[in-house]
Amino acid sequence: MSDQSWNSSSSDEDVEPELGQSDESTGTLSKWTNYIHGWQDRLVVLSNNSLSYYKSEDEREYGCRGSLCLKKAVITPHEFDECRFDICVNDSIWYLRAENPEHRDQWIKAIEDHKTESGYSSENGLRRHGSMVSVTSTTSGFSTTSTSSFKKGHRLREKLAEMETFRDILCRQVDTLQRYFDTCADGDCRDEFQRDRVDDDVEDFTSSRPDGDYLLSSNGSKEKLFPLSNSKELNGIDFKGEAITFKATTAGVLSTLSHCIELMVKREETWQKRLDKEMERRRRAEEAYKSALCELKKKSHYGGPDYEEGPNSLINEDEFFDAVEAALDKQDRIEEQSQSEKCRTTRTIPVTPGDNFSSVSTHRYSIKLHSHTSSLSSLDLVSASDDVHRFSAQVEELVNNHMTYSLQDVGGDANWQLLVEEGEMKVYRREVEENGVVLDPLKATHAVKGVTGHEVCHYFWDTTFRSDWETTVESFNVVETLSDNAVIVYQTQKRVWPASQRDVLYVSAIRKIVSTNENYPDTWLVCNFSVDHDNYPISNRCIRAKINVAMICQTMVSPPEGDKEISRDNILCKITYVANVNPGGWAPASVLRTVARREYPKFLRRFTSYVQEKTSGNPILF
């Protein structure tokens, strides 16, 4: 990626886009794909209120591989990784990495500006879309309530309607009775008032009828003594009937209330049952969630870059260990299945303890038979003077160190710990840590019947056969050929999640060290050590491991009986394999040591069996 990868189609002369349209911006970002392929460069396009990505510019005509709507997108810069930012829309998350922090900030600003211009920022979104959403949601809410919410309360609604009717009747009856009582009270007051006037003005009246209904005024007219203006109204009210009706109405109200209470009690029981069911469902859902969470922790895939090896990884050491172990078991099953499909049967030659091996014979036969079988090998005898290149000095220094120290016995003060012992094979380890990184040197010794040291080193060094026996390498290629017997190799290891993928860049040289003492055998040695190369710089896709590895082999020959020629039954190869590896990264120490204890013996068994199979029936190459 480079700064030039960021492009925008906008310019000062462009016409202002309509609402919902924005200028297109493109650029290259690293996107987290999955735990197998990790970060991959993708072409990212920002346009039309969405963020899309393509595998490359050439594939744009075939359509995007994924797209996110920016309406509800949440952009989060990573807390620790200055080049990374995440875009989340609901349950979909894109993990993106820019080339540098400035490039990341440029992308984040562009996306935020695009959201604002498209009307999807918080304030503009409310201003432009809020009213329509409110009307729609309100209307849909009413329709849903009217059609479904009260269907089960039909009887209760009927009773409530009856209560409304009774209330109206009762109110009218109360009003009628109230008018009756008011009229009666008003009539009593008038009667009292008229009596008081008669007593005070009796002298003004000239005569009175005997029945007292009428009085004769001064002008001779007749007036009522007690004018009953509401007599017709009083006569029109059936007090007894109104009282009976009032009583019936109140009885109906009480009856309806009783029915309502019964219905509500029944509905309360129904709702209580529903509540109990919902509580049970919730309990089961919580148990299922806890169970799923536990299973998720046990699974070997979490789906994001935060759940992988790193200084701020969210996965703890136990989960890391379980995930690595599960991934290695899966690789073993795949390898076994592949082997069974190829129908390869490994030929095992038993080592008889009664054999008497002579190192003297080894040297004599190696010289004699090498001239006879030299056409079988692409390698000539290698000496320091014949193999000259820019790393010759380092090769010589490491070869001398391995011949001096690697062949020494593991006892004494070397603090070697025996890890694995399987027959002739023994694997030792010395625990060393530096700045929290495991740098444990490993040493393995093995004895393989039927092969020579030259054959073992040849198959170990020659990259032509590498993919036949090496199952942990994803890819490799020869970067540079330094000489006929020295090359620079770049290889990437298969990733074991959640550990990050490793790559190695190293010089591989093969040598024959001729013994100066005929009592000791010649030694074949392959030396691999890390170097730097301008064409293969360290990238953020892999963690660059540093290695210093040697395969040291010596051939032992037991004299054949009589005049018989030496066969593969008479030869034995003693192997010393030493490895000093700095894996880099942040993998827990317990995980690295467990993997080493598990994988190194498997590697030796697999490789030596492969050499036995390849050389079986072929002339011996001393």
C-alpha positions as CSV (number, residue, x, y, z in Angstrom):
1,M,0.0,0.0,0.0
2,S,1.1,3.6,-0.6
3,D,-0.3,7.0,-0.2
4,Q,-1.0,7.0,-3.9
5,S,-3.5,4.3,-3.4
6,W,-6.0,6.8,-2.0
7,N,-8.0,8.4,-4.8
8,S,-11.1,10.5,-4.9
9,S,-13.2,11.4,-7.9
10,S,-14.4,14.7,-6.5
11,S,-13.1,18.0,-7.7
12,D,-13.9,21.7,-7.3
13,E,-15.6,21.8,-10.7
14,D,-17.9,18.9,-10.0
15,V,-21.6,19.5,-9.7
16,E,-22.9,19.2,-6.1
17,P,-24.5,15.8,-5.8
18,E,-28.1,15.2,-5.0
19,L,-29.2,14.0,-1.5
20,G,-28.1,10.4,-1.0
21,Q,-25.3,10.7,-3.5
22,S,-21.6,11.3,-2.7
23,D,-18.3,11.4,-4.5
24,E,-16.5,8.1,-4.8
25,S,-13.2,7.5,-3.0
26,T,-11.0,4.4,-3.5
27,G,-8.0,3.0,-1.8
28,T,-6.2,-0.1,-0.8
29,L,-6.5,-1.4,2.8
30,S,-5.6,-4.7,4.5
31,K,-8.8,-6.5,5.5
32,W,-9.0,-9.4,8.0
33,T,-10.4,-12.3,6.0
34,N,-10.2,-15.3,8.3
35,Y,-7.9,-17.1,10.7
36,I,-6.3,-19.0,7.8
37,H,-5.4,-16.2,5.4
38,G,-5.3,-13.4,8.0
39,W,-4.8,-9.9,6.6
40,Q,-5.2,-9.5,2.8
41,D,-5.0,-6.3,0.6
42,R,-8.3,-5.3,-0.8
43,L,-9.6,-2.4,-2.9
44,V,-12.0,-0.4,-0.8
45,V,-14.5,1.9,-2.5
46,L,-16.5,4.6,-0.6
47,S,-19.6,5.8,-2.6
48,N,-23.4,5.9,-2.7
49,N,-23.7,5.9,1.1
50,S,-21.9,2.5,1.4
51,L,-18.4,1.0,1.8
52,S,-17.6,-1.8,-0.6
53,Y,-14.5,-3.9,-1.2
54,Y,-13.1,-5.8,-4.1
55,K,-10.2,-8.3,-4.4
56,S,-8.4,-6.0,-6.9
57,E,-9.0,-3.3,-9.4
58,D,-9.3,-5.8,-12.2
59,E,-12.3,-7.5,-10.5
60,R,-14.5,-4.4,-10.1
61,E,-16.4,-5.4,-13.2
62,Y,-17.5,-8.6,-11.6
63,G,-19.1,-6.9,-8.6
64,C,-18.0,-6.3,-5.0
65,R,-17.3,-9.0,-2.5
66,G,-19.0,-7.2,0.3
67,S,-20.7,-4.0,1.2
68,L,-21.7,-2.1,4.3
69,C,-24.4,0.6,4.6
70,L,-23.0,3.7,6.4
71,K,-26.4,4.7,7.9
72,K,-25.8,2.8,11.1
73,A,-22.0,2.2,10.8
74,V,-19.9,2.7,13.9
75,I,-16.2,3.4,13.2
76,T,-13.8,2.5,16.0
77,P,-10.1,3.1,15.9
78,H,-8.2,0.3,17.6
79,E,-6.9,0.9,21.1
80,F,-3.4,-0.5,20.6
81,D,-2.9,-0.9,16.8
82,E,-2.3,2.6,15.4
83,C,-3.0,1.4,11.8
84,R,-6.2,-0.5,12.5
85,F,-9.8,0.6,12.7
86,D,-13.1,-1.5,12.8
87,I,-16.4,-0.7,11.2
88,C,-19.4,-2.3,12.8
89,V,-23.0,-2.5,11.4
90,N,-25.2,-4.6,13.6
91,D,-23.6,-8.0,13.8
92,S,-21.2,-7.4,10.8
93,I,-17.7,-6.2,11.6
94,W,-15.0,-5.3,9.2
95,Y,-11.4,-5.2,10.6
96,L,-9.3,-2.9,8.4
97,R,-5.6,-1.8,8.6
98,A,-4.0,1.1,6.8
99,E,-0.4,1.5,5.9
100,N,0.3,4.0,8.6
101,P,-1.6,6.0,11.3
102,E,-2.0,9.0,8.9
103,H,-3.5,6.8,6.3
104,R,-5.9,5.3,8.8
105,D,-7.0,8.8,10.0
106,Q,-7.5,9.8,6.4
107,W,-9.9,6.9,5.9
108,I,-11.8,7.5,9.1
109,K,-12.3,11.2,8.3
110,A,-13.5,10.4,4.8
111,I,-16.1,7.9,6.0
112,E,-17.4,10.2,8.7
113,D,-17.6,13.1,6.2
114,H,-19.3,10.8,3.7
115,K,-21.9,10.0,6.4
116,T,-22.5,13.6,7.1
117,E,-22.9,14.6,3.5
118,S,-25.3,11.7,2.9
119,G,-27.6,12.8,5.7
120,Y,-26.8,10.0,8.0
121,S,-25.2,11.9,10.8
122,S,-27.2,12.0,14.0
123,E,-28.7,15.5,13.7
124,N,-29.3,15.5,10.0
125,G,-30.8,12.1,10.1
126,L,-33.4,13.3,12.6
127,R,-34.1,16.4,10.6
128,R,-34.6,14.7,7.3
129,H,-36.1,11.3,8.2
130,G,-37.6,11.7,11.6
131,S,-41.1,12.8,10.7
132,M,-41.8,10.0,8.2
133,V,-40.5,7.4,10.6
134,S,-42.7,8.8,13.4
135,V,-45.8,8.7,11.3
136,T,-45.1,5.3,10.0
137,S,-44.3,3.8,13.3
138,T,-47.4,5.4,15.0
139,T,-49.7,4.2,12.3
140,S,-48.4,0.7,12.3
141,G,-48.6,0.7,16.1
142,F,-52.3,1.5,16.1
143,S,-53.2,-1.0,13.4
144,T,-51.4,-3.7,15.3
145,T,-53.1,-2.9,18.5
146,S,-56.6,-2.7,17.0
147,T,-56.3,-6.0,15.2
148,S,-54.6,-8.2,17.7
149,S,-54.0,-6.9,21.1
150,F,-57.7,-6.9,22.4
151,K,-59.0,-10.0,20.7
152,K,-58.5,-12.1,23.8
153,G,-60.3,-9.4,25.9
154,H,-63.5,-9.5,24.0
155,R,-65.8,-10.5,26.9
156,L,-64.2,-8.0,29.2
157,R,-64.8,-5.2,26.7
158,E,-68.5,-6.2,26.5
159,K,-68.8,-6.0,30.3
160,L,-67.1,-2.6,30.2
161,A,-69.6,-1.4,27.6
162,E,-72.4,-2.6,29.9
163,M,-70.9,-0.6,32.7
164,E,-70.9,2.5,30.5
165,T,-74.6,1.9,29.8
166,F,-75.4,1.4,33.5
167,R,-73.5,4.5,34.3
168,D,-75.5,6.6,31.9
169,I,-78.8,5.2,33.2
170,L,-77.7,5.7,36.8
171,C,-76.7,9.3,36.1
172,R,-80.1,10.1,34.6
173,Q,-81.9,8.5,37.5
174,V,-79.8,10.4,40.0
175,D,-80.5,13.6,38.1
176,T,-84.3,12.8,38.2
177,L,-84.3,12.0,41.9
178,Q,-82.2,15.1,42.6
179,R,-84.7,17.3,40.8
180,Y,-87.6,15.7,42.8
181,F,-85.8,16.3,46.1
182,D,-84.9,19.9,45.1
183,T,-88.5,20.6,44.2
184,C,-89.8,19.2,47.5
185,A,-87.3,21.3,49.4
186,D,-88.2,24.4,47.5
187,G,-92.0,23.8,48.2
188,D,-91.4,23.6,51.9
189,C,-89.5,26.8,51.9
190,R,-92.3,28.6,50.1
191,D,-95.0,27.3,52.5
192,E,-93.0,28.6,55.5
193,F,-92.5,31.9,53.8
194,Q,-96.2,32.4,53.1
195,R,-97.2,31.6,56.6
196,D,-94.8,34.3,57.9
197,R,-96.4,36.9,55.6
198,V,-99.9,36.0,56.7
199,D,-99.1,36.4,60.4
200,D,-97.5,39.8,59.8
201,D,-100.1,41.3,57.5
202,V,-103.4,39.8,58.8
203,E,-104.8,43.3,59.4
204,D,-104.5,44.2,55.8
205,F,-106.8,41.5,54.6
206,T,-110.6,42.1,54.9
207,S,-111.9,38.6,54.8
208,S,-110.8,35.1,54.3
209,R,-112.6,32.0,53.1
210,P,-113.2,29.3,55.6
211,D,-111.1,26.7,53.8
212,G,-108.1,29.1,53.7
213,D,-107.4,28.3,50.1
214,Y,-108.0,31.9,48.9
215,L,-107.8,35.4,50.4
216,L,-109.8,38.5,49.3
217,S,-107.5,41.4,48.5
218,S,-108.3,45.1,48.9
219,N,-109.4,45.5,45.4
220,G,-111.7,42.5,45.7
221,S,-109.6,40.0,43.7
222,K,-108.8,36.5,44.8
223,E,-105.2,35.2,45.4
224,K,-103.9,31.8,46.3
225,L,-102.6,31.5,49.8
226,F,-100.1,28.8,48.8
227,P,-99.2,29.0,45.1
228,L,-97.9,25.6,44.0
229,S,-96.0,26.4,40.8
230,N,-94.3,22.9,40.7
231,S,-97.3,20.8,41.4
232,K,-97.5,19.5,37.9
233,E,-93.8,18.5,38.0
234,L,-94.2,16.8,41.3
235,N,-97.2,14.9,40.0
236,G,-95.2,13.8,36.9
237,I,-92.4,12.0,38.9
238,D,-93.0,8.4,39.9
239,F,-90.9,8.3,43.0
240,K,-91.5,4.7,43.8
241,G,-90.8,3.6,40.2
242,E,-87.6,5.7,40.1
243,A,-86.5,4.2,43.4
244,I,-87.1,0.6,42.1
245,T,-85.3,1.4,38.9
246,F,-82.4,3.0,40.8
247,K,-82.1,-0.1,42.9
248,A,-82.2,-2.4,39.8
249,T,-79.5,-0.3,38.1
250,T,-77.2,-0.4,41.1
251,A,-77.8,-4.2,41.3
252,G,-76.8,-4.4,37.6
253,V,-73.7,-2.4,38.2
254,L,-72.7,-4.6,41.1
255,S,-73.4,-7.7,39.0
256,T,-71.4,-6.4,36.1
257,L,-68.5,-5.5,38.4
258,S,-68.6,-9.0,39.8
259,H,-68.4,-10.4,36.2
260,C,-65.5,-8.0,35.5
261,I,-63.7,-9.1,38.6
262,E,-64.2,-12.8,37.6
263,L,-62.9,-12.1,34.1
264,M,-59.9,-10.2,35.4
265,V,-59.1,-13.0,37.9
266,K,-59.3,-15.5,35.0
267,R,-57.1,-13.3,32.9
268,E,-54.7,-12.9,35.8
269,E,-54.4,-16.6,36.0
270,T,-53.8,-16.8,32.3
271,W,-51.2,-14.1,32.4
272,Q,-49.6,-15.7,35.4
273,K,-49.2,-19.0,33.4
274,R,-47.8,-17.0,30.5
275,L,-45.4,-15.3,32.9
276,D,-44.3,-18.6,34.3
277,K,-43.7,-19.9,30.8
278,E,-41.8,-16.9,29.8
279,M,-39.7,-17.1,33.0
280,E,-39.0,-20.7,32.2
281,R,-38.0,-19.8,28.6
282,R,-35.8,-17.1,29.9
283,R,-34.1,-19.5,32.3
284,R,-33.5,-22.0,29.5
285,A,-32.3,-19.2,27.2
286,E,-29.8,-18.1,29.9
287,E,-28.6,-21.6,30.4
288,A,-28.2,-22.1,26.6
289,Y,-26.3,-18.8,26.4
290,K,-23.9,-19.8,29.1
291,S,-23.4,-23.2,27.5
292,A,-22.9,-21.6,24.1
293,L,-20.4,-19.2,25.6
294,C,-18.5,-22.1,27.2
295,E,-18.5,-24.0,23.9
296,L,-17.3,-20.8,22.1
297,K,-14.3,-20.6,24.4
298,K,-13.4,-24.2,23.6
299,K,-13.8,-23.8,19.8
300,S,-10.7,-23.1,17.7
301,H,-12.2,-20.1,15.9
302,Y,-13.4,-16.8,17.3
303,G,-13.6,-14.9,14.0
304,G,-11.6,-11.8,14.7
305,P,-8.0,-10.5,14.9
306,D,-8.4,-9.7,18.6
307,Y,-8.6,-13.4,19.3
308,E,-5.2,-14.3,18.0
309,E,-1.6,-14.1,19.2
310,G,-0.6,-10.6,20.1
311,P,0.4,-8.4,23.0
312,N,-3.3,-7.4,23.7
313,S,-5.0,-10.7,22.8
314,L,-8.4,-11.4,24.4
315,I,-7.7,-15.1,24.6
316,N,-6.1,-16.4,27.8
317,E,-3.2,-18.9,28.0
318,D,-5.5,-22.0,28.6
319,E,-7.7,-21.1,25.7
320,F,-4.6,-20.5,23.6
321,F,-3.2,-23.9,24.5
322,D,-6.5,-25.7,23.8
323,A,-6.9,-24.0,20.4
324,V,-3.4,-24.9,19.3
325,E,-3.7,-28.4,20.4
326,A,-7.1,-28.8,18.6
327,A,-5.5,-27.4,15.4
328,L,-2.5,-29.7,15.6
329,D,-4.8,-32.7,16.1
330,K,-6.7,-31.7,13.0
331,Q,-3.5,-31.4,11.0
332,D,-2.5,-34.9,12.2
333,R,-5.8,-36.3,11.1
334,I,-5.5,-34.7,7.7
335,E,-1.9,-36.0,7.3
336,E,-2.9,-39.5,8.3
337,Q,-5.8,-39.4,5.8
338,S,-3.5,-38.2,3.1
339,Q,-1.0,-40.9,3.8
340,S,-3.7,-43.6,3.7
341,E,-4.9,-42.3,0.4
342,K,-1.4,-42.6,-1.1
343,C,-1.1,-46.1,0.3
344,R,2.4,-45.5,1.5
345,T,3.8,-48.2,3.7
346,T,6.9,-47.4,5.7
347,R,9.5,-50.0,5.6
348,T,11.0,-50.6,9.0
349,I,14.3,-52.4,9.4
350,P,14.9,-53.7,12.9
351,V,18.2,-52.9,14.5
352,T,19.8,-56.0,16.0
353,P,21.7,-55.3,19.2
354,G,24.4,-57.9,18.2
355,D,25.7,-55.9,15.3
356,N,29.3,-54.8,15.6
357,F,29.7,-51.5,13.8
358,S,33.2,-50.4,12.8
359,S,33.9,-46.8,12.2
360,V,37.2,-47.7,10.5
361,S,35.3,-49.6,7.8
362,T,33.0,-46.7,7.3
363,H,35.8,-44.4,6.2
364,R,37.4,-46.9,3.9
365,Y,34.2,-47.9,2.3
366,S,33.0,-44.4,2.0
367,I,36.0,-43.4,-0.2
368,K,35.9,-46.5,-2.3
369,L,32.1,-46.6,-2.9
370,H,31.7,-42.9,-3.4
371,S,33.9,-43.1,-6.6
372,H,31.7,-46.0,-7.7
373,T,28.4,-44.3,-7.0
374,S,29.3,-40.6,-7.6
375,S,26.9,-40.5,-10.6
376,L,24.0,-41.0,-8.3
377,S,24.5,-37.7,-6.5
378,S,24.3,-34.2,-7.7
379,L,26.7,-33.2,-4.9
380,D,30.4,-33.3,-5.1
381,L,32.5,-33.6,-2.0
382,V,32.3,-30.2,-0.4
383,S,35.2,-28.4,1.2
384,A,35.5,-24.9,2.5
385,S,37.7,-23.8,-0.4
386,D,35.3,-25.1,-3.0
387,D,32.2,-23.4,-1.6
388,V,32.9,-19.6,-1.7
389,H,30.2,-17.0,-1.5
390,R,29.3,-13.9,0.6
391,F,28.1,-16.0,3.5
392,S,31.1,-18.4,3.5
393,A,32.6,-17.0,6.6
394,Q,29.4,-17.4,8.6
395,V,28.9,-20.9,7.3
396,E,32.4,-21.9,8.3
397,E,32.0,-20.4,11.8
398,L,28.7,-22.2,12.4
399,V,30.0,-25.5,11.0
400,N,33.0,-25.4,13.4
401,N,30.7,-24.6,16.3
402,H,28.4,-27.5,15.5
403,M,31.3,-29.9,15.1
404,T,32.8,-28.7,18.4
405,Y,29.7,-28.4,20.6
406,S,26.7,-30.1,19.0
407,L,28.4,-33.5,19.0
408,Q,29.3,-33.3,22.7
409,D,27.5,-35.5,25.2
410,V,24.4,-34.1,26.8
411,G,25.6,-34.9,30.3
412,G,27.7,-32.9,32.6
413,D,26.9,-29.2,33.2
414,A,24.9,-28.6,30.0
415,N,21.6,-28.8,31.9
416,W,19.9,-30.8,29.1
417,Q,16.6,-32.3,30.0
418,L,15.3,-35.5,28.4
419,L,11.9,-34.8,26.9
420,V,11.2,-37.9,24.7
421,E,12.7,-41.3,24.4
422,E,11.4,-43.7,21.7
423,G,13.7,-46.5,20.9
424,E,16.9,-45.1,19.4
425,M,15.5,-41.6,19.3
426,K,16.0,-39.2,22.2
427,V,15.0,-35.5,22.4
428,Y,16.6,-33.1,24.9
429,R,15.8,-29.5,25.8
430,R,17.5,-26.7,27.7
431,E,15.1,-24.0,29.0
432,V,16.2,-20.5,28.0
433,E,14.0,-17.4,28.0
434,E,15.0,-13.9,26.9
435,N,12.6,-10.9,27.4
436,G,9.8,-13.3,27.8
437,V,10.4,-15.2,24.6
438,V,11.2,-18.9,24.7
439,L,14.6,-19.7,23.1
440,D,14.9,-23.3,24.3
441,P,17.7,-25.1,22.4
442,L,16.7,-28.5,21.3
443,K,18.9,-31.5,20.6
444,A,17.8,-34.9,19.2
445,T,19.8,-38.1,18.6
446,H,18.7,-40.9,16.5
447,A,20.0,-44.1,14.8
448,V,18.5,-45.1,11.5
449,K,19.2,-48.5,9.9
450,G,19.7,-48.9,6.1
451,V,20.7,-45.3,5.2
452,T,23.9,-43.3,5.1
453,G,24.6,-39.8,6.4
454,H,25.1,-38.5,2.8
455,E,21.6,-39.7,1.9
456,V,20.0,-38.2,5.0
457,C,21.6,-34.8,4.5
458,H,20.9,-34.9,0.8
459,Y,17.2,-35.3,1.2
460,F,17.2,-32.8,4.1
461,W,19.0,-30.1,2.0
462,D,17.6,-30.5,-1.5
463,T,14.5,-28.4,-1.8
464,T,13.2,-30.7,-4.6
465,F,12.1,-33.2,-2.0
466,R,11.1,-30.7,0.7
467,S,7.3,-30.9,0.1
468,D,7.4,-34.7,0.2
469,W,8.3,-34.9,3.9
470,E,7.8,-31.5,5.4
471,T,4.1,-31.1,6.4
472,T,4.4,-27.9,8.4
473,V,5.5,-25.7,5.5
474,E,2.9,-23.8,3.5
475,S,5.2,-22.6,0.7
476,F,8.8,-22.1,0.0
477,N,11.1,-21.0,-2.8
478,V,14.8,-20.6,-3.5
479,V,15.5,-16.9,-3.3
480,E,19.1,-17.1,-4.4
481,T,21.6,-19.8,-5.4
482,L,24.9,-18.9,-3.7
483,S,26.8,-21.9,-5.0
484,D,26.3,-25.5,-5.9
485,N,25.9,-26.4,-2.2
486,A,24.4,-23.3,-0.7
487,V,21.1,-21.5,-1.3
488,I,18.9,-18.9,0.3
489,V,15.4,-20.2,1.0
490,Y,12.3,-18.3,2.0
491,Q,9.5,-20.4,3.5
492,T,6.2,-19.7,5.3
493,Q,4.9,-22.1,7.9
494,K,1.4,-23.3,8.1
495,R,-0.6,-21.3,10.5
496,V,-1.9,-22.9,13.7
497,W,-4.6,-20.6,15.1
498,P,-4.6,-18.6,17.3
499,A,-0.8,-18.3,16.8
500,S,0.3,-15.9,14.1
501,Q,1.8,-17.2,10.9
502,R,5.6,-17.4,10.8
503,D,8.1,-17.1,7.9
504,V,11.8,-17.9,7.8
505,L,14.5,-16.6,5.5
506,Y,17.7,-18.6,5.8
507,V,20.9,-19.9,4.2
508,S,21.1,-23.6,3.7
509,A,24.5,-25.2,3.1
510,I,25.6,-28.8,2.9
511,R,29.1,-29.9,3.8
512,K,31.1,-33.1,4.1
513,I,33.7,-33.0,6.8
514,V,36.4,-35.6,6.0
515,S,37.8,-37.2,9.1
516,T,41.5,-36.8,9.7
517,N,41.5,-40.0,11.7
518,E,40.7,-43.2,10.0
519,N,39.2,-44.5,13.2
520,Y,36.4,-41.9,13.0
521,P,33.8,-41.7,10.3
522,D,33.3,-38.8,7.9
523,T,30.6,-36.4,8.8
524,W,27.9,-34.9,6.6
525,L,26.3,-31.7,7.8
526,V,23.5,-29.4,6.7
527,C,23.6,-26.0,8.3
528,N,20.5,-23.6,8.2
529,F,20.8,-20.1,9.7
530,S,18.7,-16.9,9.3
531,V,19.8,-14.0,7.1
532,D,18.3,-10.8,5.6
533,H,17.6,-10.2,2.0
534,D,16.5,-7.0,0.2
535,N,13.8,-8.8,-1.8
536,Y,12.1,-10.4,1.2
537,P,11.7,-7.7,3.9
538,I,9.7,-8.4,7.1
539,S,6.0,-7.8,6.5
540,N,3.0,-7.4,8.8
541,R,1.5,-10.6,7.5
542,C,3.9,-13.0,9.2
543,I,6.2,-12.9,12.2
544,R,9.8,-13.5,11.1
545,A,11.4,-16.3,13.0
546,K,15.1,-16.7,13.5
547,I,16.8,-20.1,13.3
548,N,20.1,-21.8,13.6
549,V,19.6,-25.5,12.7
550,A,22.0,-28.3,11.9
551,M,21.5,-31.9,10.8
552,I,24.7,-33.8,11.5
553,C,25.0,-37.4,10.2
554,Q,27.7,-40.1,10.5
555,T,27.6,-43.5,8.8
556,M,28.6,-46.6,10.7
557,V,29.3,-49.8,8.8
558,S,29.3,-53.4,10.1
559,P,31.6,-55.7,8.1
560,P,29.7,-58.2,5.9
561,E,30.2,-61.9,6.3
562,G,32.9,-63.4,4.0
563,D,33.3,-61.8,0.7
564,K,29.8,-60.4,0.5
565,E,29.3,-56.7,-0.6
566,I,28.1,-54.2,1.8
567,S,24.3,-54.0,1.8
568,R,21.9,-51.7,3.6
569,D,21.6,-54.2,6.3
570,N,25.2,-53.4,7.2
571,I,24.9,-49.6,7.5
572,L,23.6,-47.4,10.2
573,C,23.3,-43.6,10.3
574,K,23.7,-41.8,13.5
575,I,21.9,-38.5,13.5
576,T,22.4,-35.5,15.7
577,Y,19.8,-32.7,15.1
578,V,20.1,-29.4,16.9
579,A,17.8,-26.4,16.7
580,N,18.0,-23.0,18.1
581,V,14.8,-21.2,17.2
582,N,13.6,-17.7,18.1
583,P,9.9,-17.8,17.2
584,G,9.3,-14.1,18.0
585,G,5.8,-12.9,18.7
586,W,3.8,-13.3,21.9
587,A,2.9,-17.0,22.1
588,P,2.8,-18.3,25.7
589,A,5.9,-20.2,26.8
590,S,3.9,-23.2,27.9
591,V,2.4,-23.5,24.4
592,L,5.7,-23.2,22.6
593,R,7.3,-25.8,24.8
594,T,4.4,-28.2,24.5
595,V,4.4,-27.8,20.7
596,A,8.2,-28.4,20.5
597,R,7.9,-31.6,22.6
598,R,5.1,-32.8,20.4
599,E,6.4,-31.8,16.9
600,Y,10.1,-32.5,16.9
601,P,9.9,-36.3,17.5
602,K,7.1,-36.5,14.8
603,F,9.4,-34.6,12.4
604,L,12.3,-37.0,13.0
605,R,10.2,-40.1,12.6
606,R,8.5,-38.8,9.5
607,F,11.7,-37.6,7.8
608,T,13.8,-40.7,8.5
609,S,11.0,-43.0,7.4
610,Y,10.8,-41.0,4.2
611,V,14.6,-41.4,3.6
612,Q,14.4,-45.1,4.2
613,E,11.5,-45.4,1.7
614,K,13.3,-43.3,-1.0
615,T,16.6,-45.2,-0.7
616,S,15.2,-48.7,-0.4
617,G,16.4,-50.8,-3.3
618,N,18.8,-48.0,-4.6
619,P,22.6,-48.1,-4.7
620,I,24.2,-46.9,-1.4
621,L,25.3,-43.3,-1.5
622,F,28.2,-42.9,0.9
